[in-house]
């Protein structure tokens, strides 16, 4: 069963960008977890990450270490990137996080490059954990910026509204 999970239930054999296919399926996990209270979401995300380590360890024995066919790391760790964001109510935020996560998984910002050098399933998963933590941080900054912008823009709309009566006379 872990072998099957390691290859993302077959997604690891998608001919073009199997990691992206695995991460796309991980969006479903993120959406399911988004409905939970934060503490349960956190617990489930930690459990999925531990399961990813076990699956990738088994997969690395059957395939080359971090073979492109092993996609459990992308599949099961994507919820890290969305854990503290309101993705259920804002699908464009989820889409943006998905893209950022994929780009960061490819470019490997620190410490993802170093984490990838750890042997076995742990190393396969750690680089994705690092990249998804970066994605979460960037997503939280973007969300905060967007919310502030929305708040300020709504205030500006009311100030310039022609129906607003000026009480300064």
N, C-alpha and C positions, 0 to 999 in steps of 0.2 A: 504494500500500500504506500509506503514512504517513497518507493522508487517511482510510482505513478504520480505521486504528488510532486516529486523533484522535477519531473518534466512537465509540470503544470497540467496534468491530465491530457497530455498530447500537445499542448500549446507550444512546448519547446521544439516541436518539429515543424512549426510554421516556417516556410522557406525564407521569408523576409522579415527581419526584426522580431525574432521570437521573444526577446526580453520585453519589447513593447506590447506584444500580444499577452504575455503573462501579466504585465502591469495593468493592461486594460481590464483583464479579468479581476485584478485586485481592486478596481474601482467598485465592483459589486460588494466586496468585503467592506470597503470604506463606507459605502452607502448603508449597508446593514448595520454597521457599528454606529453610524451617526445618529441613529434613533435611540441609543442607550444613554443613560446618565454617564457623566464623565468618568467616574471611578470604574464602572463596568466596561466602558470603552477602553480605558487604560489597561485593565486586566486582560481583556480579550486581545488587545494589540500585543501585549507582552507574550501571551500564550501563542498567538500566531507567529510571532518572531521566533520563539523557542521551537515551534513546530517546523519553521523554515530551516533552522539550523540542523535539526535532525534529518529532515528530508534532503537537504543539500549535502549532508555528510554521506548519506546512503547513495545519493546520485553521483557524488564525486568518486565513489569506489567503482561504479559501473561505467561512468563516462570520464573523460579527462577532467582534471580539477578546474572548476568554473567553465565547463563546456557551455556553449551557447544553448544547448538543449536543456540545461538546468535553469528553470525559470521560477522555481518556488520562492527564491529570494525576492524577485520583483512582485510576484503574486501575493505573497503573504506579508510583505513589509510596507506596501503602499499606504495602508491605513495610518502609519506613523506620520506621514506628510499631511494628513487631514484631521488628526485626532482632536485638535482644539479649534477647528474652524467650522462654521455653519454651512457645510456643503449640502445638506439636505434641502435647505431653503434657497441656496444660491448655486445652481448648477454651473454657471460660468466660472465661479470660484473653483469648483472641482475640476473643470476642464483646464483652467490655468495651472492649478497645482499638478495635474497629471503631466502637462507639458514641461513644467519646470523640473519635476522629478525625473523625467526621462533625460532631459538635457544634463542635469547634474549627475545622473548615473553614468552618462557617457564621459563627461569631462573630469569627474572624480575630484571635487574640491577637498582640501584637507579636512579631516584626516582620512577620507575615503580611500585615497591611493595607498596609504600605509596600511589601512585595515584590510585591503584586498590581498596583501602579502601574507596574512595569517593563513596557515594551511587548513585545508579541509572545509567542512560545512560552515564553521564559524567565520572564516575569512570570506567565504562566498557571500554570507549574509551581512557581515559587518560593514562592508562598503555601501551596501544599499541602505542600511540603517543610518549611516553618516549622511549619505546623499538625501535621504528623506527627512532627516532632522534639519538639514539646510533648507529643504523645500518648505518644511513647516515654518521655520523662522521667516523666510522670505514671504510666505503666504500670510503669516500673521501681520507682518509689516504692511503688506499691500492691503490687507483687509482693514487694518486700522486707518491707513491713509484714505481709503475709499470711504469709510464711514465718516471720517472727519470732513471729507470733501462734501459728502451728501448733506451733512448737518449744516455746514457753512453755506452751501448753495441754497438750501431751503430758507435759511435766514435772509439771504440776499434777495430771494424772490419776494418775500413779504415786505421788505424795505422798499423795493421799487414798484410794488403793486399800485396801480392807479386808483384802486378802490380803497386804499388805506387812507384814513383821515389823519391829518397832521394835528396833533394836540398842542402844538407849540404856540398857537395864537394867543 
